[in-house]
Amino acid sequence: MEESLRGMEERNLLNKLRREFDCGGGDIRTVSPLNLAFVGDGIFDLLVRTILVERANRPTHELHKKKSMVVKAVSQARMAEALEKLLTEEELAVYKRGKNAKPATCAKNASLADYRKATGLEALMGYLYLTGQEDRMLELFKEGLKCLL
């Protein structure tokens, strides 16, 4: 059992990154919520892109249009609202830290309220990824997508 867990850790992208690039190991609670959102934005985008490509081999411009409908702040804000009631205390605290952070910029096609909710969701995704909680991240992502369909 221990060997299979070790094998899973070796296949985990986050652990490989940390090992290969000699990073990680810091206290995640000290990471800025905007830095968590920075990572979460990339993870969120990667999840959407992966699903789209895996489901259909389409022209890139079509994939981009579909991706943009999900990753925009308004859609992420709707997802965040739908997920709030499902979050643990810890997850809710991370979400709120991200939502209440003061970003240097704002989305051009979203209200400030939606932008902040989206930032909170991205901070949560970044937190879950950086703490190795990929299963929970995917569970919330999948549940959040339901409100967009």
Backbone as a ProteinNet text record, in pm:
[ID]
protein_1_A
[PRIMARY]
MEESLRGMEERNLLNKLRREFDCGGGDIRTVSPLNLAFVGDGIFDLLVRTILVERANRPTHELHKKKSMVVKAVSQARMAEALEKLLTEEELAVYKRGKNAKPATCAKNASLADYRKATGLEALMGYLYLTGQEDRMLELFKEGLKCLL
[TERTIARY]
82.9	0	87.2	187.3	275.9	350	389.2	459.2	368.9	240.5	149.9	124.3	118.7	103.7	227.4	343.1	465.9	467.6	421	413.6	318.1	205.4	109.9	172.5	247.5	313.2	412.6	481.8	578.3	509.7	386	313	239.3	233.7	165.2	246.1	185.5	255.6	312.9	236	282.5	408.7	408.5	526.5	646	620.5	730.1	786.9	702	748.3	832.9	782.6	855.6	992.7	996.2	1122.8	1219.1	1173	1258.7	1308.6	1228.8	1265.2	1295.7	1308.9	1347.8	1263.7	1132.6	1044	938.1	858.4	753.8	804.4	719.2	756.5	724.5	684.8	648.6	509.2	475.7	343.7	242	150	51.3	-35.7	-50.5	-134.5	-73	55.4	121.5	124.5	76.6	74.5	-38.4	-6.7	-105.1	-225.1	-347.5	-464.1	-458.5	-393.8	-381.5	-281.1	-180.6	-88	-156.6	-242.7	-321.7	-411.2	-471.7	-558.3	-477.9	-354.9	-266.6	-247.3	-221.6	-206.5	-341.9	-444.6	-578.4	-631.5	-600.2	-641.4	-583	-456.3	-391	-447.3	-470.4	-526.1	-667.3	-748.7	-885.9	-886.4	-801.1	-789.8	-745.8	-648.5	-600	-709.7	-788.4	-898.3	-996.9	-1037.2	-1134.6	-1076.5	-953.1	-890.8	-877.9	-837.6	-821	-952.9	-1057.4	-1189.5	-1235.3	-1219.5	-1263.1	-1187.9	-1058	-978.1	-1007.6	-1023.6	-1052	-1189.5	-1283.5	-1418.8	-1433.6	-1357.6	-1373.8	-1250.5	-1206.3	-1094.5	-1152.6	-1150.1	-1210.9	-1105.7	-1140.2	-1047.3	-1018.9	-899.4	-855.4	-943.9	-988.5	-1072.9	-1205	-1259.6	-1381.5	-1355.2	-1242.8	-1206.1	-1188.6	-1124.9	-1102	-1234	-1328.4	-1459.7	-1530.6	-1529.6	-1594.4	-1525.5	-1392.6	-1316.3	-1347.1	-1351.3	-1374.1	-1509.8	-1607.3	-1739.8	-1736.6	-1643	-1635.7	-1538.3	-1427.9	-1325.2	-1347.2	-1445.2	-1468.6	-1521	-1498.3	-1530	-1677.8	-1765.6	-1909.5	-1944.9	-1891.2	-1917.6	-1855.2	-1732.6	-1666.9	-1741.4	-1796	-1874	-1999.2	-2066	-2184.4	-2145.6	-2031.9	-1984.3	-1956.2	-1890.5	-1855.6	-1981.3	-2082.5	-2208.7	-2271.6	-2268.5	-2327.6	-2248.6	-2119.1	-2033.3	-2024.9	-2053.6	-2032.1	-2091.2	-2209.8	-2277	-2212.4	-2128	-2063.8	-1923.8	-1873.9	-1736.3	-1721.3	-1608.7	-1574.9	-1538.8	-1524.6	-1485.3	-1352	-1256.8	-1123.8	-1132.3	-1208.1	-1223.4	-1293.7	-1395.7	-1469.5	-1378.6	-1291.7	-1197.6	-1102	-1053.5	-963.5	-1039.5	-1159.8	-1243	-1264.3	-1299	-1325.3	-1199.3	-1084.6	-958.3	-933.4	-958	-940.2	-1041.3	-1163.1	-1270.6	-1248.7	-1194.1	-1175.9	-1040.9	-956.2	-825.5	-845.8	-752.5	-762.7	-672.8	-728.3	-646.4	-605.7	-495.4	-446.4	-528.7	-597.4	-676.3	-817.2	-901.1	-1037.9	-1071.7	-1157.8	-1199.2	-1276	-1252.1	-1318.2	-1464.6	-1502.3	-1639.3	-1715.3	-1678.8	-1745.9	-1757.5	-1857.4	-1870.9	-1760.8	-1734.3	-1634	-1674.7	-1803.7	-1852	-1824.3	-1854.4	-1828.7	-1679.3	-1600.2	-1455.3	-1399	-1448.4	-1400.5	-1441.2	-1562.3	-1605.7	-1520.1	-1492.5	-1407.9	-1267.3	-1215	-1082.4	-1084.4	-1191.8	-1205.3	-1206	-1279.4	-1283.3	-1145.6	-1077.5	-943.3	-846	-859	-773.9	-799.6	-925.4	-959.9	-901.7	-912.6	-856.6	-704.3	-640.1	-496	-457.1	-532.8	-507.8	-522.1	-631.2	-653.7	-544.6	-503.8	-396	-265.3	-228.2	-100.1	-94.7	-211.1	-213.6	-235.5	-231.1	-242.8	-382.3	-482.7	-621.4	-690	-627.3	-679.1	-818	-844.9	-977.1	-1086.3	-1060.8	-1158	-1171.2	-1059.9	-1061.4	-1149.8	-1131.1	-1210.6	-1357.3	-1382.9	-1521.1	-1593.1	-1529.2	-1590.4	-1600.7	-1498.9	-1501.1	-1618.4	-1634.1	-1742.6	-1878.8	-1892.9	-2018.6	-2047.4	-1943.8	-1960.5	-2000.9	-1949.9	-1985.9	-2135.9	-2198.9	-2341.6	-2425.4	-2385.4	-2466.4	-2450.5	-2352.3	-2331.5	-2396.9	-2440.3	-2499.3	-2646.5
-119	0	125.2	129.7	245.2	266.6	157.1	168	225.8	185.8	238.5	387.5	432.4	574.7	651.8	594	658.3	667.4	563.4	563.6	670.2	688.3	792.5	929.7	948.9	1076.3	1106.7	1003.8	1023.5	1066.8	1024.7	1060.2	1193.4	1246.4	1370.5	1487.1	1566.7	1676.9	1775.8	1810.4	1905	1854.7	1729.7	1674.4	1668.3	1636.7	1635.9	1776.4	1875.5	2013.2	2054	2023	2059.6	1992.5	1868	1794.1	1844.5	1855.9	1893.2	2037.2	2124.2	2265.3	2316.4	2222.7	2254.8	2369.1	2349.3	2451.9	2385.8	2467.6	2417.2	2400.4	2349.3	2323.9	2437.9	2554.3	2667	2648.9	2732.9	2729.6	2795	2716	2763.4	2875.3	2877.1	2979.2	3118.5	3124.4	3254.9	3306.2	3227.1	3268.2	3369.4	3477	3580.8	3521	3565.6	3514.5	3545.8	3657.4	3689.5	3597.1	3551	3452.4	3316.9	3282.5	3158.8	3169.7	3287	3307.9	3302.2	3349.3	3343.8	3198.8	3110.9	2967.9	2909	2944.2	2890.4	2926.4	3045.4	3087.6	2992.2	2960	2869	2728.3	2680.6	2545.8	2539.6	2639.7	2644.8	2641.2	2723.9	2729.7	2594.5	2532.4	2402.2	2295.3	2295.7	2199.3	2215.6	2338.5	2363.9	2325	2366.1	2333.8	2182.4	2113.1	1967.8	1900	1938.5	1878.6	1905	2027.4	2060.8	1980.8	1970.2	1897	1747.9	1696.4	1553.8	1516.6	1608.5	1579.6	1593.1	1682.3	1702.1	1767.4	1712.6	1768.9	1873.3	1999.6	2107.5	2210.6	2300.6	2410.7	2491.5	2542.6	2613.8	2733	2807	2923.3	2882.5	2767.1	2716.3	2679.4	2612.2	2574.8	2700.3	2801.1	2924.7	2991.3	2996.5	3056.1	2981.6	2849.1	2767.7	2785.2	2787.3	2805	2940	3041.9	3177.4	3191.7	3115.2	3120.7	3068.4	2980.3	2920.7	2995.7	3041	3102.1	3251.6	3312.2	3454.5	3476.7	3596.5	3629.3	3607.6	3642.2	3627	3479.7	3391	3247.5	3194.4	3235.6	3190.7	3241.3	3361.8	3415.5	3331.3	3291.7	3203.8	3070.5	3016.9	2891.5	2909.4	3019.2	3044.8	3052.4	3120.5	3131.9	2994.8	2911.6	2777.3	2687.5	2709.7	2623.3	2664.3	2789	2841.4	2752.5	2702.5	2620.4	2482.5	2442.3	2311.1	2315.2	2434.5	2448.5	2418.3	2360.9	2340.4	2477	2483.1	2609.1	2658.4	2568.3	2602.5	2655.5	2586.1	2628.1	2763	2781.4	2907.7	3022.7	2997.7	3101.1	3140	3041.7	3070.5	3148.1	3104.4	3172.2	3318.8	3341.3	3477.6	3563.7	3504.5	3578.9	3625.7	3535.7	3571.7	3674.6	3657.1	3747.9	3888	3896.4	4025.8	4091.3	4022.4	4079.4	4197.2	4287.3	4407.3	4392.2	4344.8	4326.8	4460.7	4459.9	4581.5	4615.8	4517.2	4539.6	4485.2	4509.7	4457.1	4410.3	4308.6	4257.5	4366	4374.3	4478.7	4446.9	4320	4281.5	4220.7	4261.4	4207.5	4316.3	4302.2	4395.5	4366.5	4460	4440.6	4323.6	4312.5	4203.1	4066.8	4054.7	3929	3900.4	4004.3	3987.3	3935.9	3988.9	3946	3801.7	3765	3625.4	3531.8	3572.2	3490.7	3477.8	3585	3580.9	3488.5	3491	3400.3	3254.8	3226.3	3089.8	3046.7	3134.4	3101.5	3080.2	3160.9	3142.9	3005.3	2966.5	2835	2723.7	2736.2	2634.9	2626.7	2741.6	2743.5	2679.3	2708.2	2650.3	2498	2451.5	2306.7	2237.5	2298.2	2240.6	2237.7	2348.8	2358.5	2276.6	2238	2151.8	2005.4	1976	1837.5	1779.2	1863.9	1817.4	1817.4	1747.4	1746.6	1684.9	1580.9	1517.8	1616	1689.6	1788.3	1901.2	1943.5	2048.2	2005.9	1883.5	1833.8	1817.1	1772.9	1757.9	1893.1	1996.8	2129.7	2185.6	2164.3	2211.3	2149	2019.1	1947.5	1996.6	2013.8	2062.2	2205.4	2287	2425.6	2437	2347.6	2350	2327.4	2255.6	2225.1	2350.9	2456	2579.4	2654.8	2617.3	2684.8	2612.3	2490.8	2410.7	2435.4
0	0	0	87	95	-36.6	-100.9	-228.9	-336.4	-336.6	-438	-414.9	-289.1	-260.6	-307.2	-283.5	-326.4	-479.4	-545.1	-691.2	-741.9	-672.4	-710	-692	-584.1	-561.3	-672.4	-720.4	-827.9	-956.6	-978.6	-1099.6	-1085.2	-965.3	-939	-995.4	-1080.7	-1146.7	-1045.6	-944.9	-845	-775.6	-735	-669.1	-763.2	-889.1	-986.9	-1003.9	-1013.7	-1026.8	-906.5	-789.4	-668.2	-663.1	-702.7	-699.6	-807.5	-928.6	-1040.6	-1033.7	-974.5	-972.2	-831.8	-738.7	-602.4	-545.3	-546.1	-491.2	-403.9	-341.4	-253.5	-112.5	-29.8	107.4	201.4	148.4	233.8	291.6	386.5	449.9	356.4	306.8	209.9	268.6	400.6	464.4	454.2	421.2	409.3	265.6	173.3	32.6	12.7	-55	-83.8	-157.6	-125.5	-198.2	-347.4	-382.6	-524.7	-593.2	-519.9	-576.4	-591.1	-496.3	-509.8	-633.3	-652.8	-768.8	-898.8	-894.9	-1011.4	-1055.5	-960.3	-990.7	-1028.7	-952.9	-978.1	-1115	-1162.9	-1296.9	-1401.3	-1386.4	-1481.1	-1473.4	-1352.3	-1334	-1391.9	-1360.6	-1411	-1563.3	-1622.9	-1768.4	-1824.9	-1760.8	-1807.1	-1799.4	-1692.5	-1680.7	-1796.4	-1822.3	-1930.1	-2065.3	-2092.1	-2220.5	-2240.1	-2135	-2144	-2175.8	-2105.9	-2129.1	-2272.6	-2319.5	-2455.3	-2560.9	-2547.3	-2646.7	-2639.7	-2519.9	-2505.2	-2560.4	-2553.2	-2600.8	-2751.7	-2812.2	-2957.1	-3017.1	-3127.4	-3201.8	-3297.4	-3253.4	-3329.9	-3367.1	-3456.5	-3486.6	-3359.3	-3351.3	-3231.4	-3197.8	-3299.2	-3270.8	-3206	-3243.2	-3179.4	-3034.1	-3011.5	-2875.1	-2789.7	-2844	-2770	-2731.6	-2824.9	-2796.4	-2683.8	-2692.2	-2588.6	-2453.7	-2456.2	-2332.3	-2269.3	-2351.8	-2302.5	-2234.4	-2277.1	-2214.1	-2070.4	-2039.7	-1906.4	-1816.6	-1870.6	-1786	-1761.7	-1823.3	-1799.5	-1656.7	-1607.4	-1468.4	-1435	-1525.8	-1499.7	-1476.1	-1558.7	-1542.9	-1414.7	-1386.9	-1264.6	-1141.4	-1147.3	-1035.7	-1012.2	-1119.8	-1106.2	-1042.8	-1086.1	-1028.3	-879.8	-844.5	-704.4	-618.5	-668.2	-594.6	-573	-675.6	-666.1	-570.1	-561.1	-479.4	-333.2	-304.3	-168.8	-60.5	-82.6	19.3	35.9	-57.8	-53.3	7.8	35.6	80.8	229.9	263.5	404.3	463.5	595.7	660.3	605.4	592	541.1	397.8	312.8	173.4	164.5	246.7	247.2	290	386.1	431.2	318.6	243.3	130.6	23	-8.2	-108.1	-68.7	57.2	103.5	102.2	136.7	129.2	-14.5	-110.7	-251.4	-297.3	-255.1	-294.8	-238.4	-118.7	-53.5	-82	-156.1	-191.3	-285.2	-283.4	-367	-489.3	-600.3	-721.1	-782	-853.5	-918.1	-1042.3	-1098.1	-1219.6	-1200.5	-1298.2	-1296.8	-1438.4	-1446	-1577	-1652.1	-1782.1	-1860.9	-1889.2	-1885.4	-1919	-1801.3	-1679.2	-1561	-1455.4	-1371.2	-1259	-1157.7	-1070.5	-966.1	-875.9	-847.5	-762	-826.3	-955.6	-1025.8	-1032.9	-1059	-1067.6	-934.7	-826.1	-693.6	-663.3	-699	-678.8	-762.3	-885.5	-973.5	-915.2	-861.6	-799.1	-678.3	-602.1	-488.2	-531.9	-640.1	-692.9	-741.6	-811.2	-860	-743.5	-638.7	-519.9	-458.5	-451.8	-398	-484	-615.5	-706	-689.6	-678.6	-658.3	-526.8	-423.1	-290.7	-294.2	-352.7	-358.7	-438.9	-548.1	-629	-550.3	-489.6	-419.8	-291.1	-239.3	-120.8	-158.4	-287.7	-332.7	-324.3	-320.5	-309.4	-446.3	-540.1	-677.1	-686.6	-609.5	-615.1	-573.4	-466.4	-419.5	-522	-577.6	-679.3	-797.2	-844.3	-956.7	-918.9	-797.5	-749.4	-753	-700.7	-701.1	-842.1	-922.3	-1061.7	-1136.4	-1122.9	-1191.6	-1143.2	-1014	-957.7	-1005.1	-1009.5	-1053.5	-1198.9	-1281.4	-1424.4	-1445.1	-1355.4	-1370.8	-1378.1	-1308.3	-1310.1	-1440.6	-1522.4	-1650.8	-1766.6	-1744.2	-1853	-1868
[MASK]
+++++++++++++++++++++++++++++++++++++++++++++++++++++++++++++++++++++++++++++++++++++++++++++++++++++++++++++++++++++++++++++++++++++++++++++++++++++

